[in-house]
């Protein structure tokens, strides 16, 4: 008989197996990757182009091309386009990031042919109506005005500017850039950069759906994109405090540019960052939230971009606690460098890190997200299993070595607003 007073034995699982994608190539050279899984007849199709902020000739061009792509074609208004997506039970999301431009479609598998027909029309025939663009620019200006009253928005903006300078990663959309956006610039950007898509389909993909996808791949535009180069200047480490009249809280952003995904120390850095401030039981949370009561939340993370990465610690605190909070953050960084982590703390953080990673891949769409990271960053197919393997065997001395290499506080930039 089962003894319900006795907890079952703990079984540690260190496997993280992703769906294996099928790879198809169009005669023009465009790639299609299919990750088939799940029983619900829904499919997600992501069209990814090397575009985004990195490639835009004028600030704001990528952002507004994304926001205006579905606002009108040569034959359909924005209302007609929205009605079509609704009728087919589909959802469209268009985003322009730092390095990539992504068109994402969620569709019932049975309606995918019709939905992709509408998407093809957007890519080939978007006209960016003047009135729609004017409305979007006005909304963007209002949102910017609201955001510039938020200490968190300003601190993030000034921090990225401090560590990246005039590089594309350090530039932010401002009022002048918004006002200078024009229809012709968006049309040129669309034709010049929304080409040579890589397509990732995940979810319920049967033989019919696959045929629809391969036919759609042939319709996508191709062309030559001029590679843009930008050099990083070594930033001067700064401590930048910007008081904000009327603000009762200060937002802290503290960090530096750091190694990227291709570096052999990257897994060690990720886990050390997790132990420091990556979950509720982390050191920063225990000290600054639980023990000192200085904030509702504090975090540390590594933000990975295609060409760079940066480490950041962030918190919102009362203005009078700003200096004390910074002192405690620096104490925790120094402690990581000087004292080995206890075996109990190490095991708790290890189990949380691996468990969280495993829990992220419960659907075909989630597998698609992980595969997208692998594809776009040219990582090995077993990248996430390698990550789990490394975290499973990492030792306290490895964390100490990592902290001494990357967490020396004299190399950090501090930006505080409020």
N, C-alpha and C positions, 0 to 999 in steps of 0.2 A: 504494500500500500504506500502511496506517495505521502511523505511526511511534509506537510505544508508549513511546519514550523522551521524547517531547514531550508535555507536559501540554496538554489541550485549552484553547482560549481561554476566559477567564472571561466568563460572560454574566450580567449583573445584571438581576434581575427585580424590578420594583417593583409588580406587580399583586397585589391581594388581593380577589378577587371572591367574594362569599358567595352561597349559594343564594337565589333570590328566593322569599319565602314566598307561598303562597296565603292569602288572608284570607277567613274566613267569619264571619258574625254570626248569633247565635240571635235569635229573636223577642224574647227578654227583654233582649238587648243584650250577652250574653257573647261574647267574641272567641275564635276559633280560628285559629291560624296553622300552616300545614303546610309543612314543608321536606322535600321528597321526594328521596331519594338513596340510593345503595348497592344492592347486589345481595342481601345477606343479608336474609332475611325476618324482620327484627326491627324493632320500632318503639319509640321512647321518647315517652311522653306526660307533659308537665309541667303541673300545675295550680297556678297561682300566684295567691294572694290577697294583698291589701294588709293584712297582719297582722304577725306577728312581735313582737319585743320592744317596738317603738315603740308598738304599740296595746294591749298587755296592761294590764288594770286593776291586776293584782297581779303582782309579780315571780315568774317561774317558770311562769306560766300557759301562755304560748306553748310553752315548752320541753316541758312535760309533756303538753300536748295533742298535740304532735307524737309524743312517745315512746309515748303510750298509744292513739293513734287506731286501731291494728290489734290491740288487746288484747281486743276483744270487742264484739259487736253484740247486738241483741235476740234473735237466733236462732243465733249462732255464737260459739264460744269462740276464744281466741287460737290454740289448737292447730288447730282446724278452719280458721281463716282462713289460717294459715301453710301447712297442708297443701294448701289450694286453690291458693295461689300456686305452690307447688312442683309440683303436678300439671299446671298450665298452663304451666310453664316460665317463670314471671314473677318479677320482683323488684320489691319496693316499698321506697321510701325517702321518709321524711317528715322535713322539716327546718323549723325556725322560726329565721329569721335576724333581723337587726336591723329590717328593713323589710318583709320578705315571708315568707309561709308557703307552702311548696312541697311538693306531693305528686308524686313522680316514679315512673312505672311503666315498667319495661322488659318487653316482652312479644313473644312470637312473633306475627307479624301475624295468623296464622290463628286465634289464641286471644284476640284483642283484645276481642271482644264479651263473652266470659265474664269476662275479667279486669276490664274496666271495670264490669261488673255488680257485682263484689265491691267495687270502689273506691266505687261509688255507695252501696252499703250502708254502708260505713264512714262516709261523709260524712253520710248521713241517719240512721243508726241506731247509731252508736257509743255505748256505755254506760259506758265507763271503769270496769271492775270494781274493787271496793275492794281485793281481794287483789293484783291486778296493779299497781295504783297504789302500794300499800304496798311491794311488792317493788322497784318502780322507784325510789321515794324512798329506800329503804335503799341501793340500789346507787349512787344519785347522791350520797348523803352519804359513802359510802365512797370514791368517786372523788374527791370534793372534798377529803377528808382526805389522800388520796395526793397530789393535785395541789398542795396547799398546802405540801408538802415540797419542791416543785420551784421552784428560783429563776426559771426561765423563765416558769412560770405566774404567779408572784407579781409579777414585773417587768411583764409584760403587763397584768395587772389594775391595778396601781398607776399605770402610765403612762396607761392610758385614763381612769382616775379623775382623774388630774391635769389632762388636757387637756379633758375633757368635763364634769367635775364631777357634779352631780346629774341631768344630762340623761340620757335613756334610753340613749344610746350609752356613758355612763360607768358604768352600773349593772351589777353582776355578781351572779350567782346565789349566795347564801350559804346557810348551814345553816338559818337562821331562815326564809328564804323557802321552802326546800324543805319544811320541816316544816309550813308553813301551807297548802300546796297541798291542795285538796279536790276531790272528784268534781264537785260542783255548779258550782264555778268553771270547770272544764274544759268541762262541758256548755254553760254559758252562753257561754263564749268560742267554742266550736264554732259555735253557732247565730248568734252576733252578728257574727263576723268571717270565717268560712270561707264567704264568699258572693262573688258577682261575680267568678268566676275568669277569668283569662286563660289559655288553653290553647295550648301549643306542642307540636306533634307533629313528630318528625323521624325519618328512617330510611325504611324500605320502606313506602310508602303507595300502595296501588292504589285502584281505584274502590270495592271492597268495604270496605276499611279506612276510606276517607274517609266512606262512608255510616255506618259504625259510630261514627265520631268525631262527626259532625254530630248523630246521634241522641243520643249521650251528652251533648253540649253542652246540649240541651234539658232534661236531667234535673238539671242543676246548680242549686243554690239561689241565689237573688238576695235582695238586701235593701239597706237603707241603712246605711252605716257612718259613724259620726260621726268627722269628721276631728279628729285629735289635734294640738294645737299645743304646742310646747315651745321655749323661747328658750334661746339659748346665751349664757352670761355669758363675758366675756373672762377667761380663766384667768390667774392670776398665774404667771409663769414660775418654776419651782422646780428646785432640785437636791436630789434626795431619795435619800440613801444609807441602805439598811436592811441592816445586817449580819445574817447568819443563822448561828446557832451550829452548828458541825459541818460547814459548807459549805466546800469547798476552792475553789469557783469562784464567780465573780460574773457575773450576767446584766445586760447593759447594754441599756437602751431609751432612745433619744435622738431627739427630734423635736418636732413641733408640728402643730396644725391648719393646713390648707392649702387651696388652691383646688380646686374640684371639676371634673368632666368638662365642664361647660358653659363654663368659663372659656377665653378665647382663648389663654392661655399654657399650657394643660394638656398639650399634646403636647410642648412644649419642656421642661416640668417632668418628664414621664415619661422622656424621653430623657436629660436631665441626671442624673436619679436612676439610670438604667440604667448610664451611664458611671461614675458614682460607686461603685455597689455592687450592680448588678443582674445581674452574671454573673461567671464565674470569673476572667476577665481584667480585672475592674474595678479601679479605683484602691484602694479599701479592701482588696480581697483581695490585691493585689500588695504593698501596704505592710504591712498589719497581720498577714496570714497568711504571705505568701511571704518578705518581707524581715525582719520583726521576729519571726515565729514566736509571736505572742501568742495566736492562736486557730486552731481548725480551720476556722472559717467566720465570715464577717461579711457582712451584707447591708444594702442600703438599698432601700426600696420606698415606693410611694404606695398607701395603702389607701383605696379609694373606696367610700363609703356613699351612700345615696340623697340625703341632705340635707347631708352634710359629707364631707370627706376629711382624711386626715392623713398626714404624711410621717414615716417611722421608720427609724432605723438600729439594728440589733440585733447583739449578739455575746455569746458566753460565753467568759470568760477566767479565768485563775487570779486569785485575790483580790489577790495582790501586784502584778499587772499592770494593775489596774483604772485607776489614774490615768494611767499611761503610754498605755494604749489610748485613753482619752478625749482626751488631748493630741494623739495622732496623728490621731484622727477630726476634731478641730477644725482641725488643720493642713490636712487634705485639703479641708475645706469652704472655708477661707480661700484656699487655692491655686486652687480653682475660680473664686473671685471675682476674684482678682488676676492670674492668668496664663491666656492663651489656650491652649486644648487644641491639641496638635500635629495636623497633618493625618493622620498615620498612625494615631494613637490614635482620632481622630474617625471615620475610615473603618472601622476594626476594630469599634468599638462600633456604628456605623451598620449594618454588614452583619450583625452578630450580632442586633441588635434586630429588623431587618426579617425576617431568616431565621427567627428564633424565632417571630415572629408568623405568618408564612406556614406554618410547620410545624405550627401549632396547628389548622389547618383542613383536615385530611385526611379527615374522616368527616362524615356528615350530622349526627351528634350534636354534633360540634365546631362546625359551622355553626349549629346550634341554640343552643349556648352563647353565641356571639357575637351572634346575633340577639336573644337574651334580654336581654343587656346594653343593646342599642340600644333595645329596646321599653320596658323598665322605667325607663330613664333619659331617655326622650323625645329620643333622639339622631337625627341624620339617617341615612338608610339607608346612605349611603356613608361612615359615620364611620371605619371602619377603613382604608379606602382614603385618606381624608383624613389619617389618622395616618401612614400609610406615605409619602404625598407630602410631608408636612412634614418627617419625619425624613430623607428622601432629599435635601432641600435645606438642612437646617439648617447653620449656620455656627458656627465657634468663638466669634465675638462674640455670637451668640445664646445660647450656653450660659453665657457669662460674664455677660451681662445677666440671665439667668434666676437664676443663682446669687446675684447681688447683690440681686435682688428677694426671694428666698424662703429663702436659706440663711444669713442673718445669725445667727451663733451666739448672740447675746444674746437672741434670741426663742425659743430652744429650751428644752425641758424635758428634764431628765436624771433618769432613775429607774434605780437600781442596787440589786439584791438579791443578798446573799451576801458 
